[in-house]
Amino acid sequence: MNTIKKFIHYYGPYKTVFFIDLICAAVISLIDLAYPQILRTMTKTLFTQDQSRILHALPVIAGGLFLMYVIQCLCKYYVTCQGHMMGANMERDMRQELFDHYQQLSFSYYSQNNSGQMMSKLVSDLFDISEFAHHGPENLFISLVKIIGAFVFLFFINKKLAFPLIILVIVMFWFSFKQNARMQTTFMENRRKIGDVNASLQDTLSGIRVVKNFVREDHEIEKFDTISGTIYKDFSLAERILALNSPLMQGCVYACMILVSWLGAKQIVIGNMSTGNLMSFFTYIMQILSSLMMLSMVFVMITLSIASAERVTEVLNEKADICNPENPVMEVKDGSVVFDHVDFRYKKDAPDYALKGIDLSIRSGETIGIIGGTGSSKSSLVNLISRLYDVENGSVLVGGKDVREYDLEVLRNEVAVVLQKNVLFSGTILDNLRWGDKEATKEECIRACKLACADEFIQKLPNGYETYIEQGGTNVSGGQKQRICIARALLKKPKILILDDSTSAVDTATDAKIRKAFAEEIPGTTKIIIAQRISSVSGCDRIIVMEDGQVDGFDTHKNLIENNQIYREVYESQTGGGSGDFDEEGKE
């Protein structure tokens, strides 16, 4: 019931269209109900009169029937056209609200839910809901009006023949209800599996280069075929259940018609019923049959939409675990960062902490290097600065204030992050750069690209800064993508710039140029550089050495070589021709 209430408010902006739609549906039903009565009256009275009166009455009857037909056609046009438009508008509203809600959810939600399921809810589930939103009420209304109206007329014509039909309809209603209850579970599971198909398809297409390089096309085809097969089985089961509705209903109604024919013929013979009444009786039975079939399809739509609505409601009921405080701080004073006895884990029930006992103090404008092995929680550390996650114990201070006191938008506008796995969106290079500052001029974009050593290759492209970037940046190299993303971050003019292994795909000479440009051009910005290469952080003011979620050392390059065993071993390995891998000898 709560799920239904949540979606009823989407009718609000379109209530006028909705009520006119129902009025038109009622007119359509009433006209259908009127036709048999007109024929019955003509058969019973008109054709018993003399020929001259019949000839004078026929044009009036024909004109009246034609007018009813025109009104019915206009009503059907309105129901079809405006109903679809209302459904499309409601689907748009629901999709926008769901997408907006996705944008508000915290990183923890995305780490626990795959994108395929999210896409399925945005597309397939909302389509099912909108289909019922504009088809369901009108079809339900038309069916009920015609069934109730037909029974009223049947009782008016002959009570003895009408009574068995009520029992028949009750039996078919009960059967349809049981069938649809069985289908609901199947459809719910089917919607979840469609999300799995989307996820599998997205993984395969986004990683198609890896698939082809490792010649794993057959494996991916087999995996996709397995998932598709399970969906086929679920649909087949639901369709087999659904397929019973039509023949059962038709069989019951036709059996009833045979019985009515036999009993009605007897009534005519003994003079208790006219031929016109029997013909009207048959017409109403057929209307009941068609209405029951329509009602059965409405039940299927309800089953589908409820299954989809429950999945969408699950998302809408999700609350972001990171929200603005009541009176947020609206200005970040500077780029200083302090970690005060910070403990952090991604889930409350996780057995181990990702970060334990972190105490750090970074001055505004400093250049800080972070180095450590895989799984040492380097990225986890910097994610706390822009409050992508909240600490469990302790506090993170930016500009002298706890990050939980800031307005989220204000804080994140002052913290620019460039990831190792960067994302470029479909559009021109300028479009992507202006994610950093939507008001940036072309000259400002070019200057940022020069600082990031991106201008040199962009100018060589056929269309320069107007070059179109394909989805995911597939038409630029990894190093080029990283440099564009660094330039994009610089356009934010942040107080804190975080480079999370974001120069791993560029050569050491370009890496050195980028770091030199940062030191000269943005001296007031706090720069935090995560890297695997000692050469990338050796010029930093200070360097953090991470090991197993803890700070193993925090000092200058020179002092760390002298006093920190982990840093010294990696430095000697990298400068002495070794691999310099932090993960050697069991280190994380």
Secondary structure per residue as TSV (DSSP state, phi and psi in degrees):
chain	resnum	aa	ss	phi	psi
A	1	M	-	360.0	-40.9
A	2	N	H	-62.3	-35.6
A	3	T	H	-63.3	-43.1
A	4	I	H	-64.3	-43.9
A	5	K	H	-59.3	-37.8
A	6	K	H	-63.3	-29.5
A	7	F	H	-98.8	-13.3
A	8	I	H	-63.6	-33.5
A	9	H	G	-65.9	-14.6
A	10	Y	G	-70.0	-17.8
A	11	Y	G	-74.4	-18.8
A	12	G	G	-46.7	-57.0
A	13	P	G	-66.3	-13.9
A	14	Y	G	-120.8	23.5
A	15	K	H	-63.7	-33.7
A	16	T	H	-64.4	-48.1
A	17	V	H	-60.6	-39.8
A	18	F	H	-64.0	-45.7
A	19	F	H	-68.9	-39.3
A	20	I	H	-62.8	-38.2
A	21	D	H	-59.5	-44.5
A	22	L	H	-67.7	-36.8
A	23	I	H	-62.9	-44.2
A	24	C	H	-62.1	-40.5
A	25	A	H	-61.9	-39.3
A	26	A	H	-65.7	-41.3
A	27	V	H	-61.7	-44.8
A	28	I	H	-57.3	-45.3
A	29	S	H	-66.5	-43.9
A	30	L	H	-66.0	-36.8
A	31	I	H	-65.8	-41.0
A	32	D	H	-60.8	-39.5
A	33	L	H	-70.4	-27.9
A	34	A	H	-75.6	-32.7
A	35	Y	H	-53.9	-50.7
A	36	P	H	-61.9	-33.7
A	37	Q	H	-67.4	-39.0
A	38	I	H	-63.2	-45.7
A	39	L	H	-63.5	-40.2
A	40	R	H	-62.4	-43.5
A	41	T	H	-65.2	-41.8
A	42	M	H	-61.6	-43.5
A	43	T	H	-67.7	-38.2
A	44	K	H	-78.2	-40.5
A	45	T	T	-114.5	-46.6
A	46	L	G	-63.4	-46.3
A	47	F	G	-80.0	4.0
A	48	T	G	-95.7	-4.8
A	49	Q	S	-89.3	175.7
A	50	D	-	-73.7	163.8
A	51	Q	H	-62.5	-37.7
A	52	S	H	-63.8	-40.5
A	53	R	H	-67.9	-34.5
A	54	I	H	-63.8	-45.0
A	55	L	H	-64.4	-37.2
A	56	H	H	-72.3	-31.1
A	57	A	H	-82.5	-27.7
A	58	L	H	-58.8	-45.0
A	59	P	H	-60.2	-37.5
A	60	V	H	-66.0	-44.0
A	61	I	H	-64.2	-45.4
A	62	A	H	-62.0	-42.7
A	63	G	H	-63.8	-40.4
A	64	G	H	-64.4	-43.1
A	65	L	H	-63.8	-40.1
A	66	F	H	-64.2	-42.8
A	67	L	H	-62.6	-42.1
A	68	M	H	-61.4	-39.5
A	69	Y	H	-64.4	-42.2
A	70	V	H	-63.5	-45.6
A	71	I	H	-60.9	-41.9
A	72	Q	H	-64.7	-40.6
A	73	C	H	-63.5	-42.1
A	74	L	H	-63.4	-40.9
A	75	C	H	-65.8	-40.7
A	76	K	H	-65.0	-37.4
A	77	Y	H	-63.0	-45.3
A	78	Y	H	-62.5	-46.2
A	79	V	H	-60.2	-43.3
A	80	T	H	-70.5	-50.3
A	81	C	H	-71.8	-58.6
A	82	Q	H	-68.1	-33.0
A	83	G	H	-62.4	-44.8
A	84	H	H	-64.6	-40.1
A	85	M	H	-64.7	-41.2
A	86	M	H	-61.8	-44.1
A	87	G	H	-62.3	-41.7
A	88	A	H	-64.7	-39.9
A	89	N	H	-66.4	-41.4
A	90	M	H	-65.5	-39.2
A	91	E	H	-62.7	-41.7
A	92	R	H	-61.3	-44.3
A	93	D	H	-63.3	-44.0
A	94	M	H	-65.0	-42.9
A	95	R	H	-64.3	-39.6
A	96	Q	H	-65.5	-41.8
A	97	E	H	-66.0	-41.7
A	98	L	H	-65.4	-42.2
A	99	F	H	-64.6	-42.2
A	100	D	H	-60.2	-39.9
A	101	H	H	-67.1	-39.2
A	102	Y	H	-56.9	-39.8
A	103	Q	H	-65.6	-27.1
A	104	Q	H	-86.5	-17.2
A	105	L	S	-71.0	152.8
A	106	S	-	-79.8	168.1
A	107	F	H	-59.7	-31.7
A	108	S	H	-60.7	-33.6
A	109	Y	H	-65.4	-44.0
A	110	Y	H	-69.1	-28.5
A	111	S	H	-74.0	-17.8
A	112	Q	H	-106.4	-5.9
A	113	N	S	-132.1	134.7
A	114	N	-	-83.1	154.2
A	115	S	H	-66.7	-27.3
A	116	G	H	-62.3	-43.1
A	117	Q	H	-64.6	-39.8
A	118	M	H	-64.3	-42.1
A	119	M	H	-64.7	-39.1
A	120	S	H	-62.1	-39.0
A	121	K	I	-69.6	-35.2
A	122	L	I	-72.3	-27.7
A	123	V	I	-109.9	-71.1
A	124	S	I	-65.0	-48.1
A	125	D	I	-65.6	-43.4
A	126	L	H	-68.1	-30.5
A	127	F	H	-64.5	-44.5
A	128	D	H	-61.6	-41.2
A	129	I	H	-65.2	-44.3
A	130	S	H	-68.6	-33.5
A	131	E	H	-59.6	-44.1
A	132	F	H	-71.0	-34.7
A	133	A	H	-58.7	-37.5
A	134	H	H	-105.5	-22.1
A	135	H	H	-93.2	-38.9
A	136	G	H	-59.8	-57.4
A	137	P	H	-59.7	-42.4
A	138	E	H	-69.0	-42.2
A	139	N	H	-66.9	-38.3
A	140	L	H	-63.6	-44.0
A	141	F	H	-64.3	-46.8
A	142	I	H	-60.6	-44.5
A	143	S	H	-62.8	-47.5
A	144	L	H	-66.5	-41.8
A	145	V	H	-61.2	-44.3
A	146	K	H	-69.7	-38.5
A	147	I	H	-67.3	-47.7
A	148	I	H	-65.3	-46.0
A	149	G	H	-62.5	-41.7
A	150	A	H	-62.6	-40.8
A	151	F	H	-67.2	-36.3
A	152	V	H	-59.6	-46.5
A	153	F	H	-68.1	-36.6
A	154	L	H	-63.2	-42.2
A	155	F	H	-66.8	-34.1
A	156	F	H	-66.9	-35.6
A	157	I	H	-76.7	-50.6
A	158	N	-	-160.8	108.1
A	159	K	H	-65.6	-38.6
A	160	K	H	-62.7	-39.0
A	161	L	H	-78.6	-25.8
A	162	A	H	-79.6	-30.8
A	163	F	H	-59.7	-44.3
A	164	P	H	-60.9	-27.5
A	165	L	H	-67.5	-33.2
A	166	I	H	-62.1	-45.0
A	167	I	H	-60.5	-40.5
A	168	L	H	-62.3	-45.7
A	169	V	H	-64.4	-41.2
A	170	I	H	-60.7	-42.9
A	171	V	H	-62.3	-43.8
A	172	M	H	-69.7	-35.4
A	173	F	H	-61.3	-45.2
A	174	W	H	-62.9	-42.8
A	175	F	H	-63.2	-45.2
A	176	S	H	-61.9	-40.1
A	177	F	H	-61.4	-44.9
A	178	K	H	-65.2	-40.7
A	179	Q	H	-63.6	-43.6
A	180	N	H	-71.3	-29.8
A	181	A	H	-63.8	-37.6
A	182	R	H	-67.3	-36.7
A	183	M	H	-74.2	-27.5
A	184	Q	H	-60.8	-44.4
A	185	T	H	-62.2	-41.5
A	186	T	H	-63.3	-45.1
A	187	F	H	-66.2	-35.5
A	188	M	H	-63.5	-45.7
A	189	E	H	-66.6	-36.5
A	190	N	H	-63.8	-40.0
A	191	R	H	-64.2	-37.1
A	192	R	H	-65.2	-39.7
A	193	K	H	-71.4	-30.6
A	194	I	H	-62.3	-37.8
A	195	G	H	-62.0	-38.2
A	196	D	H	-65.2	-36.9
A	197	V	H	-62.9	-44.9
A	198	N	H	-59.3	-42.3
A	199	A	H	-64.3	-43.7
A	200	S	H	-64.0	-42.7
A	201	L	H	-63.9	-42.3
A	202	Q	H	-63.7	-43.3
A	203	D	H	-61.1	-43.8
A	204	T	H	-66.9	-46.3
A	205	L	H	-70.4	-39.6
A	206	S	H	-70.5	-27.3
A	207	G	T	-107.5	30.1
A	208	I	H	-62.8	-30.5
A	209	R	H	-64.8	-41.8
A	210	V	H	-65.9	-42.2
A	211	V	H	-57.3	-46.3
A	212	K	H	-73.6	-36.5
A	213	N	H	-64.7	-34.5
A	214	F	T	-97.3	7.7
A	215	V	T	51.3	52.7
A	216	R	-	-110.6	24.0
A	217	E	H	-58.9	-43.5
A	218	D	H	-62.5	-39.3
A	219	H	H	-63.8	-44.4
A	220	E	H	-66.8	-38.5
A	221	I	H	-62.8	-43.9
A	222	E	H	-64.3	-42.3
A	223	K	H	-63.1	-44.2
A	224	F	H	-66.6	-38.2
A	225	D	H	-64.6	-36.3
A	226	T	H	-64.2	-46.2
A	227	I	H	-65.6	-43.4
A	228	S	H	-62.2	-36.1
A	229	G	H	-63.8	-38.3
A	230	T	H	-66.7	-37.0
A	231	I	H	-65.8	-41.5
A	232	Y	H	-59.7	-42.2
A	233	K	H	-64.1	-41.8
A	234	D	H	-64.9	-44.7
A	235	F	H	-63.3	-40.2
A	236	S	H	-62.2	-41.3
A	237	L	H	-63.5	-45.4
A	238	A	H	-63.7	-40.5
A	239	E	H	-69.0	-34.7
A	240	R	H	-65.2	-39.3
A	241	I	H	-65.4	-44.7
A	242	L	H	-66.1	-35.8
A	243	A	H	-63.6	-22.0
A	244	L	T	-71.0	-25.8
A	245	N	H	-60.3	-51.3
A	246	S	H	-63.5	-54.5
A	247	P	H	-63.9	-33.7
A	248	L	H	-65.9	-46.1
A	249	M	H	-64.1	-46.1
A	250	Q	H	-62.6	-42.5
A	251	G	H	-60.4	-44.2
A	252	C	H	-64.7	-45.3
A	253	V	H	-68.2	-42.5
A	254	Y	H	-66.4	-35.8
A	255	A	H	-63.1	-39.0
A	256	C	H	-66.0	-38.2
A	257	M	H	-64.4	-38.9
A	258	I	H	-62.6	-42.8
A	259	L	H	-64.7	-42.0
A	260	V	H	-64.5	-39.2
A	261	S	H	-60.0	-44.4
A	262	W	H	-66.8	-49.2
A	263	L	H	-68.7	-39.2
A	264	G	H	-65.0	-39.0
A	265	A	H	-60.9	-41.0
A	266	K	H	-63.0	-41.0
A	267	Q	H	-63.5	-37.2
A	268	I	H	-68.1	-41.7
A	269	V	H	-61.9	-41.3
A	270	I	T	-86.3	-1.8
A	271	G	T	88.0	12.2
A	272	N	S	-90.0	-4.6
A	273	M	S	-151.9	142.2
A	274	S	-	-94.5	162.9
A	275	T	H	-62.2	-39.7
A	276	G	H	-61.1	-39.8
A	277	N	H	-63.6	-40.7
A	278	L	H	-66.1	-40.1
A	279	M	H	-63.9	-41.6
A	280	S	H	-63.4	-38.4
A	281	F	H	-58.4	-47.3
A	282	F	H	-61.9	-41.2
A	283	T	H	-62.4	-42.4
A	284	Y	H	-68.3	-34.8
A	285	I	H	-62.5	-43.1
A	286	M	H	-64.3	-36.7
A	287	Q	H	-65.7	-39.3
A	288	I	H	-63.0	-42.2
A	289	L	H	-59.8	-51.0
A	290	S	H	-63.9	-36.4
A	291	S	H	-68.4	-38.4
A	292	L	H	-65.1	-38.9
A	293	M	H	-63.5	-42.8
A	294	M	H	-63.9	-41.0
A	295	L	H	-63.7	-37.2
A	296	S	H	-62.4	-41.5
A	297	M	H	-68.2	-34.2
A	298	V	H	-63.3	-40.5
A	299	F	H	-61.4	-39.1
A	300	V	H	-63.5	-43.7
A	301	M	H	-62.3	-40.5
A	302	I	H	-62.2	-43.7
A	303	T	H	-60.7	-46.3
A	304	L	H	-63.4	-46.0
A	305	S	H	-68.6	-36.2
A	306	I	H	-66.0	-43.1
A	307	A	H	-59.8	-42.9
A	308	S	H	-70.4	-40.6
A	309	A	H	-62.6	-36.9
A	310	E	H	-65.2	-37.9
A	311	R	H	-68.0	-41.0
A	312	V	H	-69.0	-39.3
A	313	T	H	-62.7	-34.6
A	314	E	H	-55.8	-40.7
A	315	V	H	-71.1	-46.9
A	316	L	H	-64.1	-25.0
A	317	N	T	-82.5	-12.8
A	318	E	-	-66.5	131.9
A	319	K	-	-107.4	134.5
A	320	A	-	-65.0	129.6
A	321	D	S	-83.5	-1.7
A	322	I	S	-123.7	113.1
A	323	C	-	-132.4	166.3
A	324	N	-	-70.2	145.4
A	325	P	-	-72.2	172.3
A	326	E	S	-63.0	-45.4
A	327	N	S	-123.6	78.9
A	328	P	-	-70.0	151.7
A	329	V	B	-75.9	131.5
A	330	M	-	-107.0	12.2
A	331	E	-	-148.1	132.8
A	332	V	-	-95.0	117.4
A	333	K	-	-63.8	-50.5
A	334	D	-	-155.0	-172.3
A	335	G	S	-97.8	20.7
A	336	S	-	-71.0	145.9
A	337	V	E	-133.9	132.1
A	338	V	E	-130.9	128.0
A	339	F	E	-104.0	117.3
A	340	D	E	-114.2	99.4
A	341	H	E	50.4	52.5
A	342	V	E	-85.9	127.4
A	343	D	E	-118.8	139.7
A	344	F	E	-150.0	139.0
A	345	R	-	-143.1	152.5
A	346	Y	S	-73.4	-30.0
A	347	K	S	-127.7	143.5
A	348	K	T	-59.8	-32.6
A	349	D	T	-96.4	9.1
A	350	A	-	-65.6	137.4
A	351	P	S	-69.0	-28.9
A	352	D	S	-122.3	151.8
A	353	Y	-	-84.9	139.9
A	354	A	S	-74.1	-34.6
A	355	L	E	-130.0	136.8
A	356	K	E	-134.0	125.1
A	357	G	E	56.5	47.6
A	358	I	E	-84.5	121.7
A	359	D	E	-128.6	111.2
A	360	L	E	-142.2	149.0
A	361	S	E	-136.1	117.3
A	362	I	E	-116.7	126.8
A	363	R	-	-80.8	150.9
A	364	S	T	-61.9	132.7
A	365	G	T	90.8	-8.2
A	366	E	-	-70.9	154.7
A	367	T	E	-108.3	115.2
A	368	I	E	-114.5	131.0
A	369	G	E	-99.1	146.4
A	370	I	E	-127.5	127.2
A	371	I	E	-138.5	145.6
A	372	G	E	173.0	168.8
A	373	G	-	-77.7	171.1
A	374	T	T	-61.3	130.1
A	375	G	T	85.8	8.9
A	376	S	S	-85.1	0.5
A	377	S	-	74.2	35.8
A	378	K	H	-65.2	-48.8
A	379	S	H	-67.2	-36.3
A	380	S	H	-59.0	-38.5
A	381	L	H	-62.0	-49.3
A	382	V	H	-75.3	-24.0
A	383	N	H	-64.4	-23.7
A	384	L	T	-75.0	-21.2
A	385	I	T	-67.1	-44.3
A	386	S	T	-91.3	11.2
A	387	R	T	57.3	44.1
A	388	L	S	-71.3	-27.4
A	389	Y	S	-135.1	158.4
A	390	D	-	-102.6	145.6
A	391	V	-	-71.8	156.7
A	392	E	S	-90.2	-40.0
A	393	N	E	-132.6	152.9
A	394	G	E	81.1	-160.3
A	395	S	E	-155.7	154.9
A	396	V	E	-115.9	124.8
A	397	L	E	-111.5	132.3
A	398	V	E	-123.0	126.7
A	399	G	T	61.5	28.4
A	400	G	T	84.1	-1.2
A	401	K	E	-119.3	143.9
A	402	D	E	-60.4	133.9
A	403	V	G	-60.3	-22.1
A	404	R	G	-75.4	-8.8
A	405	E	G	-91.1	-14.5
A	406	Y	B	-84.5	154.5
A	407	D	-	-66.4	130.9
A	408	L	H	-58.6	-42.7
A	409	E	H	-65.1	-41.2
A	410	V	H	-62.5	-47.4
A	411	L	H	-61.6	-48.8
A	412	R	H	-72.5	-23.2
A	413	N	H	-69.8	-21.5
A	414	E	T	-97.3	-1.2
A	415	V	E	-123.5	112.3
A	416	A	E	-102.3	133.4
A	417	V	E	-122.7	130.2
A	418	V	E	-115.6	118.0
A	419	L	-	-90.1	163.2
A	420	Q	S	-67.6	-44.8
A	421	K	S	-95.5	90.2
A	422	N	-	-84.3	158.1
A	423	V	-	-122.8	125.0
A	424	L	-	-113.2	144.5
A	425	F	-	-102.6	158.9
A	426	S	S	-59.7	130.5
A	427	G	E	145.2	-179.8
A	428	T	E	-74.5	167.5
A	429	I	H	-60.5	-40.1
A	430	L	H	-62.3	-40.1
A	431	D	H	-59.1	-42.9
A	432	N	H	-68.8	-39.5
A	433	L	H	-63.3	-36.9
A	434	R	T	-75.6	2.2
A	435	W	T	-63.9	-29.1
A	436	G	T	-72.7	-37.9
A	437	D	-	-154.7	106.3
A	438	K	T	-65.6	-17.3
A	439	E	T	-98.4	4.4
A	440	A	-	-64.1	137.5
A	441	T	-	-78.7	167.0
A	442	K	H	-62.8	-37.0
A	443	E	H	-63.6	-40.5
A	444	E	H	-65.8	-37.9
A	445	C	H	-64.3	-42.7
A	446	I	H	-63.4	-42.2
A	447	R	H	-61.9	-43.5
A	448	A	H	-63.1	-37.7
A	449	C	H	-68.9	-33.8
A	450	K	H	-65.0	-40.9
A	451	L	H	-63.3	-35.1
A	452	A	T	-89.9	7.2
A	453	C	T	58.5	33.4
A	454	A	-	-102.5	-22.8
A	455	D	H	-61.1	-36.5
A	456	E	H	-61.2	-38.7
A	457	F	H	-87.3	-28.9
A	458	I	H	-64.3	-40.4
A	459	Q	T	-64.4	-22.7
A	460	K	T	-85.2	-12.3
A	461	L	S	-70.6	151.2
A	462	P	T	-54.4	-39.6
A	463	N	T	-111.5	14.5
A	464	G	G	55.5	-128.7
A	465	Y	G	-74.1	-9.5
A	466	E	G	-93.9	6.3
A	467	T	-	-61.6	133.6
A	468	Y	E	-83.1	127.5
A	469	I	E	-91.9	123.8
A	470	E	-	-71.6	166.9
A	471	Q	G	-55.6	127.1
A	472	G	G	78.3	2.6
A	473	G	G	69.5	36.2
A	474	T	T	-72.3	-14.9
A	475	N	T	-99.7	15.6
A	476	V	S	-130.8	155.9
A	477	S	-	-75.6	169.6
A	478	G	H	-61.5	-42.8
A	479	G	H	-66.8	-39.7
A	480	Q	H	-64.8	-41.5
A	481	K	H	-61.2	-43.2
A	482	Q	H	-62.2	-41.2
A	483	R	H	-69.5	-36.6
A	484	I	H	-62.9	-40.8
A	485	C	H	-68.0	-34.9
A	486	I	H	-65.0	-43.6
A	487	A	H	-62.0	-39.8
A	488	R	H	-60.6	-41.7
A	489	A	H	-67.2	-37.4
A	490	L	H	-65.6	-31.4
A	491	L	T	-65.2	-18.4
A	492	K	T	-71.3	-17.2
A	493	K	-	50.4	55.9
A	494	P	-	-78.1	162.7
A	495	K	S	-84.1	-23.2
A	496	I	E	-131.9	128.3
A	497	L	E	-118.2	121.4
A	498	I	E	-111.7	122.5
A	499	L	E	-110.5	99.9
A	500	D	E	-89.4	86.4
A	501	D	S	52.3	37.9
A	502	S	T	-88.1	2.5
A	503	T	T	-117.1	20.1
A	504	S	T	-66.7	-23.9
A	505	A	T	-98.7	5.5
A	506	V	S	-109.7	156.7
A	507	D	-	-71.7	164.2
A	508	T	H	-64.1	-33.6
A	509	A	H	-66.1	-44.7
A	510	T	H	-66.0	-39.2
A	511	D	H	-57.3	-43.9
A	512	A	H	-65.3	-38.5
A	513	K	H	-64.2	-41.1
A	514	I	H	-63.6	-46.4
A	515	R	H	-64.1	-37.0
A	516	K	H	-66.0	-41.4
A	517	A	H	-63.9	-38.7
A	518	F	H	-62.4	-45.6
A	519	A	H	-63.0	-35.2
A	520	E	H	-87.6	-37.0
A	521	E	H	-96.3	-27.8
A	522	I	-	-129.8	59.3
A	523	P	T	-64.8	-27.4
A	524	G	T	-81.8	-8.8
A	525	T	S	-88.2	132.3
A	526	T	E	-73.1	124.4
A	527	K	E	-115.3	124.4
A	528	I	E	-117.9	118.1
A	529	I	E	-116.5	114.6
A	530	I	E	-92.6	131.4
A	531	A	E	-153.1	162.6
A	532	Q	S	-100.4	-23.2
A	533	R	-	-91.0	130.6
A	534	I	H	-59.4	-36.5
A	535	S	H	-62.6	-25.0
A	536	S	H	-77.1	-19.5
A	537	V	H	-121.1	-5.5
A	538	S	T	-61.4	-28.9
A	539	G	T	-86.6	1.6
A	540	C	S	-71.7	156.5
A	541	D	S	-60.7	-45.3
A	542	R	E	-145.5	160.5
A	543	I	E	-131.5	133.1
A	544	I	E	-96.5	127.9
A	545	V	E	-104.4	115.9
A	546	M	E	-99.2	141.0
A	547	E	E	-149.9	115.7
A	548	D	T	54.9	44.8
A	549	G	T	75.9	12.0
A	550	Q	E	-130.2	159.6
A	551	V	E	-86.7	113.7
A	552	D	E	-88.9	-23.2
A	553	G	E	-164.9	148.5
A	554	F	E	-149.7	97.9
A	555	D	E	-164.0	-172.3
A	556	T	-	-75.7	163.2
A	557	H	H	-54.6	-46.2
A	558	K	H	-63.5	-46.6
A	559	N	H	-68.2	-34.9
A	560	L	H	-66.6	-37.7
A	561	I	H	-60.8	-37.1
A	562	E	H	-79.6	-35.0
A	563	N	H	-116.8	-12.5
A	564	N	-	-114.5	117.8
A	565	Q	H	-65.5	-43.8
A	566	I	H	-61.0	-49.3
A	567	Y	H	-63.1	-42.6
A	568	R	H	-64.1	-43.2
A	569	E	H	-63.8	-42.2
A	570	V	H	-68.2	-41.2
A	571	Y	H	-60.0	-47.7
A	572	E	H	-64.3	-37.3
A	573	S	H	-66.2	-43.4
A	574	Q	H	-73.0	-37.5
A	575	T	H	-82.8	-16.7
A	576	G	T	-98.9	8.1
A	577	G	T	95.6	1.8
A	578	G	S	-82.2	-174.5
A	579	S	-	-76.5	-29.5
A	580	G	-	64.7	30.3
A	581	D	-	-84.6	125.8
A	582	F	T	-64.7	-22.0
A	583	D	T	-86.8	1.6
A	584	E	G	-69.7	154.9
A	585	E	G	57.6	38.2
A	586	G	G	76.9	4.3
A	587	K	-	-74.9	150.2
A	588	E	-	-86.5	360.0
